[in-house]
Amino acid sequence: MEAGWRSGSGPRLLLLHSGFHTWVEFRRLIDLLSEDFDVLATTQPGSVGGPPLDVRRPMLEQHADYVETVLDGAG
């Protein structure tokens, strides 16, 4: 995963932050959830450490495309 964290095993669970935060907001939650889940926590486009935003494209579209890429990469 380009910008984020993956931990644990079991059913896959994707954590998405709001605004311009990062996956780091979920550190404590990842520790708890990774006992039962394959946890993916991403840093969305436009946030520090995440992919850049293209100002010519809608932000929500870019976020959805990025989530699709992350999930495809996770199998």
ChimeraX attribute file (.defattr): number of C-alpha atoms within 10 A of each C-alpha:
attribute: neighborCount
match mode: 1-to-1
recipient: residues
	/A:1	14
	/A:2	12
	/A:3	17
	/A:4	17
	/A:5	17
	/A:6	17
	/A:7	15
	/A:8	18
	/A:9	14
	/A:10	11
	/A:11	10
	/A:12	17
	/A:13	18
	/A:14	14
	/A:15	16
	/A:16	18
	/A:17	16
	/A:18	11
	/A:19	9
	/A:20	12
	/A:21	16
	/A:22	22
	/A:23	22
	/A:24	15
	/A:25	15
	/A:26	16
	/A:27	11
	/A:28	9
	/A:29	12
	/A:30	23
	/A:31	12
	/A:32	13
	/A:33	15
	/A:34	19
	/A:35	13
	/A:36	13
	/A:37	17
	/A:38	18
	/A:39	24
	/A:40	22
	/A:41	24
	/A:42	25
	/A:43	28
	/A:44	27
	/A:45	23
	/A:46	19
	/A:47	18
	/A:48	13
	/A:49	16
	/A:50	19
	/A:51	16
	/A:52	12
	/A:53	15
	/A:54	11
	/A:55	8
	/A:56	6
	/A:57	9
	/A:58	10
	/A:59	14
	/A:60	10
	/A:61	10
	/A:62	18
	/A:63	18
	/A:64	13
	/A:65	12
	/A:66	18
	/A:67	18
	/A:68	12
	/A:69	13
	/A:70	19
	/A:71	13
	/A:72	9
	/A:73	10
	/A:74	12
	/A:75	6
